[in-house]
């Protein structure tokens, strides 16, 4: 398994689901547990060496995690790493297929075309990725234009 920054961004995005965003004091075990759970969720068939390498690469991408006073600080650091290189304002006005491809290539999120009045999916996608909702102009069109994009959490 060749490790890339897309793997790290994906693990950080998934680890956000397993870490509480509160003002409780942060401890290394909170971050390690969230990262390990995210690695197990996103790469269940990876061997022990690959999981260890993913863990070290993810923790190295968070240089200030030891300075975090609260779990909310840890969450903000994870969110910053996960969303690096993904600008939602650039997606508005683009065709849905182009935006979905950009999100997939980024590696951290799964895109979901949503309809304004219907319930949105919660939790994680099948691959263990958090959702990124795309609101389009025409729900019947094959490749509609994206009007708005927002993160699920």
ABEGO torsion letter per residue (X at the ends): XBBBAAAAAAAAAAAAAABBBBABBBBAAAAAAAAAAAAAAABAABBAAAAAAAAAAAAAABAAAAABABAAAAAAAAAAAAABGBBAAAABGBBAAAAAAAAAAAGABBBBBBBAABBBBBEBBAAGBBBBBBBBABAABABBBBABBBBAX
